[in-house]
């Protein structure tokens, strides 16, 4: 893929998720089964002792918010969509706009 094509692809992805942002937080919640799965995989005491945790592609912060509830000192939320990040402005979570590149 050419550099120009890669930039265009990233822009299209960002715009796609920007369009979804207003409804994303309302429509995407961690269920009890989601929480149970996380807790069966990651011990809350281990999470509380850990360093920063990066929620890559974290959208409206449902996972980072859950980590915060479990006592993680510094969950970091990274998402390609600025509008998604604005949806979590009320959460005390550092937010970064970008992608995995």
C-alpha positions as CSV (number, residue, x, y, z in Angstrom):
1,X,0.0,0.0,0.0
2,X,1.4,3.4,-0.9
3,X,1.8,6.1,1.8
4,X,-1.0,8.1,0.3
5,X,-3.3,5.1,0.3
6,X,-2.4,4.3,3.9
7,X,-3.2,7.9,5.0
8,X,-6.5,7.8,3.1
9,X,-7.4,4.5,4.8
10,X,-6.7,5.8,8.2
11,X,-8.7,9.0,7.6
12,X,-11.7,6.8,6.4
13,X,-11.5,4.7,9.5
14,X,-11.3,7.7,11.7
15,X,-14.3,9.3,10.0
16,X,-16.3,6.0,10.2
17,X,-15.8,5.8,14.0
18,X,-16.4,9.6,14.4
19,X,-19.9,9.0,12.9
20,X,-20.6,6.2,15.3
21,X,-19.4,8.0,18.4
22,X,-22.6,9.7,19.6
23,X,-24.4,6.3,20.0
24,X,-21.4,4.1,20.8
25,X,-21.2,4.6,24.5
26,X,-24.9,4.2,24.9
27,X,-25.1,1.0,22.9
28,X,-21.9,-0.7,24.0
29,X,-21.7,-1.7,27.6
30,X,-19.7,-4.4,29.4
31,X,-22.2,-7.1,30.3
32,X,-21.9,-9.2,33.4
33,X,-20.5,-12.0,31.3
34,X,-17.9,-9.6,29.9
35,X,-16.9,-8.6,33.4
36,X,-16.7,-12.2,34.6
37,X,-14.5,-13.1,31.7
38,X,-12.1,-10.2,32.4
39,X,-12.0,-11.1,36.1
40,X,-11.4,-14.8,35.3
41,X,-8.5,-13.8,33.1
42,X,-7.0,-10.8,35.0
43,X,-7.0,-10.8,38.8
44,X,-8.1,-7.4,40.3
45,X,-5.2,-7.5,42.7
46,X,-2.8,-7.9,39.9
47,X,-4.4,-5.1,37.9
48,X,-4.3,-2.8,41.0
49,X,-0.5,-3.4,41.3
50,X,0.2,-3.1,37.6
51,X,1.6,-0.1,35.8
52,X,-0.3,1.7,33.0
53,X,-2.6,-0.4,30.9
54,X,-3.3,0.7,27.3
55,X,-6.8,0.2,26.0
56,X,-6.0,0.2,22.3
57,X,-9.0,1.1,20.2
58,X,-10.8,1.8,23.4
59,X,-13.7,3.7,21.8
60,X,-15.9,5.3,24.5
61,X,-13.9,3.9,27.4
62,X,-16.0,1.0,28.6
63,X,-13.0,-1.2,29.3
64,X,-10.7,1.5,30.6
65,X,-13.5,2.7,32.9
66,X,-13.9,-0.9,34.2
67,X,-10.2,-1.1,34.8
68,X,-10.4,2.2,36.7
69,X,-13.2,0.7,38.9
70,X,-11.0,-2.3,39.7
71,X,-8.3,0.0,41.0
72,X,-5.9,0.3,38.0
73,X,-4.0,3.5,38.7
74,X,-3.5,4.6,35.1
75,X,-5.6,3.0,32.3
76,X,-4.7,4.9,29.1
77,X,-7.3,5.1,26.4
78,X,-6.1,5.2,22.8
79,X,-8.6,5.6,19.9
80,X,-8.4,6.8,16.3
81,X,-11.6,8.8,16.7
82,X,-11.4,12.2,18.4
83,X,-15.2,12.1,18.8
84,X,-15.1,8.8,20.6
85,X,-12.6,10.2,23.0
86,X,-14.8,13.3,23.6
87,X,-17.6,10.9,24.7
88,X,-15.5,9.9,27.7
89,X,-14.6,13.4,28.7
90,X,-16.3,12.8,32.1
91,X,-14.2,9.8,33.0
92,X,-10.9,10.5,34.9
93,X,-8.9,8.6,32.2
94,X,-6.0,9.9,30.1
95,X,-7.1,9.8,26.5
96,X,-4.8,9.8,23.4
97,X,-5.9,10.1,19.8
98,X,-4.1,7.8,17.4
99,X,-3.8,4.3,16.1
100,X,-1.5,1.4,16.6
101,X,0.9,2.7,14.0
